[in-house]
C-alpha cells in the first residue's frame, strides 16, 4: 500500500496521563494542524516501529487520540460526504444540554409530523408522556427520527434546530458541514466530513450525559417501565455485538448511521489502558454488510498499537466551551426523585409530572375514545408519510 508521507517534526503528547477534555487543555496551531489534513489520500507519517494504517475501503476516515487531539492518520479528512445519522451527534451536542433529563413531555401528533418515509423510528406513541432521558435513549439507541422531531419541537421547531446545529458546527470549527436535516436524513445540500464528525464526537463525549447515552447498550422505553414500555437495543453493532459483528473491547459509543446516499457511517470511541481513540469512518466500498464496523475495528486496533509512537498529521483545535462561559455546563442526568411514569399515586411532584399524570388519568377514563382516536391518528399518520422519491431511506 502506498501512503502519502511528509517528513515533519512529531507532535509530543501532553502531560496528562488520562483523557483531558477540558476546554483549552490542548491548544493546536491551526495552520500546522490543517496543512496535512487538507491533503488528498491517506495521510500518515512513517516512523520506526510504527506500522502503516490498514488498507480500508472507506471513502474517508480519521483516527484521533482524544487526550492530545493528535490525528494519527486520515484519508480525505475534509471530503464532503452525506453523514446519515452520525449527524445526530451534532444534534445531541446542540440540544441535549437545553433540557433537564427528568423533564416530562407528552408526545403529540404535531411532534411526529414531517418525518420522512423510510426514517428510523424508535416507536414513540402519541399522547404518552416521556421523560427527556427517554427521548435521548430513543435517539442514541434506535436512531429514532420520531425522538429527534419531538426534541426539535421542544427546542422551538425543526428549522430553528437546524439553524442551532449549524451555529454549533461553526463554533466547533466544522467547516465542511452544511446542515439541512436535524436527523441526518438524506437531504439535498447536506454534507459533513470525517474531520467534522470527529469534532462532534469529541465535543459530545465531553458532556457526561452524551457519554452516558452513547455507551448505553439496551434499556426500556420508557426506562421506568409500565404497560407501554418495551425493550430497545443499540443499533451500533460494534458496541453490542450483533449481526455477525463481535463487540469491540473498550468501546464507549458514539453513533452509527446509514442512508441510501450516504452508505454506512460511524463515529466510534474506545478506551484502553488510559488512552481513548476516536475513529470516524464514512461509506466503505467493499460491499460487505458489516464493513463500516470491521474497518473501524481495524483502525482502532492500529491506533492503539501506533499511538504511543506515531507522529501527528494534524491536531484538533481546542474544544471551545458553550456560550463563551469558559466551562461546559451540561444538564444533570436522570433525576431519581421523579416518580415512575406508570405509577399513579398522588405525591409531591413537578408541574411537568402533574401534567403527565393528568394525561394518564384522561386516557384511563376515556379508553374507548382513545382507542378510536388512535386508530384514526394511525391512518392519518401513514397518509402523511407517503414516500418521498427525492430522498433516500435510512436504516441504521
N, C-alpha and C positions, 0 to 999 in steps of 0.2 A: 504494500500500500504506500502510495506517495503522499506525504503530508507536507503542507506548507510550513517552513520553519524560518524564523527570523532571529538572528543572534542578538539578544538584548540582555541587559542585566536582570537577574532574578529578583522577584519581589519577595522580601522577607516576611515570615509570619509575624503576627503581632505578639505581644507579651502575654496574652490571655490563654490559659490552658484549656478553657472551655468556651463554648459559643458566647460571644458578647454581642448582643443585638441592640445595645444602647445607641440612641441617635448620636451621630458624630464619633462613635467609637472607632471607626475605620474610615478615615478620610482619604479619598482617592484623588489622584491627579487626573482630571477629566480628559485632558489631551492625551496623556500617556495611556490611559485605560482604553480609550476609544480607538486609537490608531490601529491596533491589530484586530480588534473585533469587527471593524468595518471591512476587513479583508474578506474575499470570497473563498469558498472552500474551507477545508479543515485548517484550523489554527492550533498549532502545538509547537512547543519549543523543546527540542531534544536535549536531554541531559543524561549523564552517565547513570546507569542503574534505574532509569525511568522508562518503563515500557511505553510503546506507542498506544494511542487510544484504539479501541476496537473499531473494525470496519463495519459500520452500521448503515442501514438503508434510508434512514430518516432524511427528509429534505433539509432539516435544520435541527441542531441540538446544542446544548451547552452544559458544562459541568462546573459547578461553583462551590468553593469552600465557604460555608456560611460565616464562620468566625472571622475570617480575614477579608472576605469579599473577593478573594483571588479567583479568577476564572482560569481553571486548569487547562481547558481545551474547549473548542467550539467549532461548529460548522455553520457558516452563513447565519451568524447570530442575529443579524438585523434584517434578515429576509422577511418581508411582509407576507404573512400567510393567515388564512382563516383559523381562529383559535378554538372553535367549538366551545364546549362547556368549561374549558380551562379559564375562559373569561369570567366565569363565576367567582374565581379567586379575586379578581378586581372588584366584582360586585360586593363580595363579602368585606374586603378591605374598606370599601366605601360606606356600606350601610350597616354592617354589624355593630359598630360602636354607638350607633344612634339610639338604640332601644335596650331597655333592661330585659334580660333573658326571662324574667318572671312575668313580664307584661303579657296580658291575655288579649287576643284578637279573635273575633268571630269571623270566619271566612264567609264572604258574600259572593253572590253570583257576579257582581261587578269586579271583585278581586280577580276572578278567573277569566274575565273577558279578554279576548285578544290573543289567547295562547295559540301558537301556530300548530297546525296539524302535523303530527309526527314528533312533537316535542316529548322529551322525557317528563313523566309525571310521577309525583310521589303518592298521589291518591288522596289529597286533601278533600274534605267533604264540606259542602256548603252548609251554612247555618250551624256549624260546630265550632266551639271555641278551642283555640290552640295557644299555647304559650309561644312566645318568640323563640325560645330554645327549640321547641318542636319544629318550627318553621325552618330553622337553620339545620337541624338534623335532616330535614327533607331536602334542603339544598345540597348539603355536603354528601350525604349517603346515597340519595336517589337522584341527584342532579335535577330535582323537581322544578320544572318551569312554573308549575302552579304555585309553589312556595316563593319563587322569585317574583312572580307577578303580585302575590299578596304582600310581600315585604316592600316591593316598589310602590304599591298603592299606599302603604303606611308612610312611605318616605316622601309622598307628595305627587306620585304619579310616575308613569313609565318614562315619559320624555325628560322629566326633571332628574330621574335617577340616571338616565343615560348621560345627561349633562354633568351630573355629580361624578360619575365614573370617569368621564373624560378629564375633568378637573383633577381628580386623584391621579390618573395616569400621568398627566403633565407634571404634577407636583413630584412624583416619584422619578421623573426623568425618562419615562417610557415614550420615546419619540416616534416609535413605529406603530403605535396603537391608535386606531380610529374606532370608537365605539358607536355602533348603530343598533345594537340589541342588548339589553341588560343580561339576558340569559345565554348569550353566545350563539344563538341560533343563526344559521347561515343567512346573512343579510347583505345586499349589495353595498360595497364600500367598506365593509368591516374587516379589519386586519389587526394582527399583533405580530409578535416575533418571539423567538426563544429567549432573547435578551429581556424583552419586556415582561414576559410571563415569569421569568426568574425574579425580576423586581417585585412582581405582585406576590409570588410565593414567599419571598423573603420578608416583605412587609407584613404579610398575613401571619407568619409564624412568630413575629414579634408581639402579637396580640394573644394572650393566653386563651381567650375564647375561641379564636380562629384555630389555634393549635389543637384545642380540645376537639372541636367538631371534625377537623381534618383527619384526626387519628382514630375517630370512633368507627369501629367495625360493624356493629349492629346495635339496634335499640328497638324500642316500641314507639309507635307513632299513634297517639301522643305517648310520651315517655312514661307518664304516670299511670298508664293503663286505662281500663274502663271498657265498657261494652263495645265501643267503636275502635278500639286500639288494634293494631296489627304489627307484626314484626317487619322491620326493614333492614336490609344488609347493604353495606357499602359496595358500590359498583366498581371500585378500584381493585382489580384482581390481584395486583401486586401486594396490596395491603391485607386482604382477607384470604387469598389463596382460593381461586375458583376457576372454572372453565379451562382446566389443564395448566394453570399458572400456579407455581408454588409461591407462598408468601415470602417476601424478602426480609431477612433478618435485620431488625433495627429500623424498619420503615416507619415513619411517623406521619404519613399523608403525602401529597396535598390534594390534587384534583386531576381527574381524568376527563376526557371528552371525546365525542365522535359526532360528526355530521357527514352528510354525503360529500360536500365540497371540501371540508377540512381534513377528512380522513381521521385517523386516531391521533390524539394529542394527550400529553401527560406532563404534569409537574409533579415531581416526586422528591421527597426529602427522607434521608436515612441517617441514623446516628450510630456510630461505633467507636468505642474507646475514647469518648470525649470529643470526637470530631463529627460534625454534621455536614453532609454534602447535599446540594440541591441540583437535581438534574431535570432539564426540560427537553422533551422530545416531540417533534412535530412531523406528522404524516410519513411514517415509514412506507417504503415502496416494495418491500419484499413479497407482499401478498399473504403473509402469514396472519391469521386472525389475532394472534397474541404478540405480534411484532413489537408494538409500542411498549409492552411490558418487558419482553425479553431483551430488547435493545436498551431499555432503561436499566435493567439488571446488569447488563454487560458494562454499561458506562459507570454505574455505581461501583461495581467491583473494581474496575480500572481506577476510578477516582480514589478509593480508599487505599489502594496499593501505591498510587502515584503521588498522592497529596503531600506526604512528608518531604519529598524531594523535588517535586515539579515546579518549574518556573511559571509565572503567571503570564497569560497572553492578554490580560486585562484585569482591571479591578473595578468592582461595582462602586458607584458613588455612595457617599454616606447616606444612611437611612434618615430621611427627613421626618421630623415629628409632625403630628397633625396640628393644623391650626396655628403653627408658629409658637406654641407654648413651651417648647423645649423638651417636653416629655409626651410620651404616648399615653392616652387615657382611655383604655378600653372599659366598657361597662362590665361589672362583675357578672360571672356566670350564674348558673341556676340559683334562684332564691329559694332555699329549702323551707322557708317559713310559709310559703304559699300552699294552701290545702289542695290535694289532688283534684283534678277537674271532674272526675267521675263521682266524687262524694258530694252529697247534697246537704250535709249538716250545716246549721247556721252557726258561724263563728265570726270572730273579728277578721275582716278582710279588706283588701284594697278596693277602690272603685272599679278597677278592671275586673277583679274577681266577682264583685257583685253583679256586674253586667253579664259576665259569662254565665253565672249560675241562673240569672234571670232567664236566659235563653234555654237553659236546660229545663226549667220549670214549664216554660211555654211549650217546649217540644213535648214534654211528658203529658201536658194537659190536652194538647191537640194532636195526638199521634196520628189519627186518621187523616186530618188535614195536611199534616207534614208529609205523610207518605204520598198523598195525591200531588202536592206541590213538588215533591222531589221528582216524581215521575215526569211532570211537566217540565221541570228545570232540566232534567236529563235530556229530554227531547230537544229543548231549545239549545242546550249546550252542544250537542252533536251537530245541530244545524249550523251553529256559528263556527264550528271547527272544520268547515269544508276545506279539503286540502288545497294548499297554495302551490301552483305549478312553478312559481318562480324561485322557490326556496327548497333547500334540501332537508331531508328528515334527520332527526337527532336520536341516536340510540347509544347512550353511554354504556 
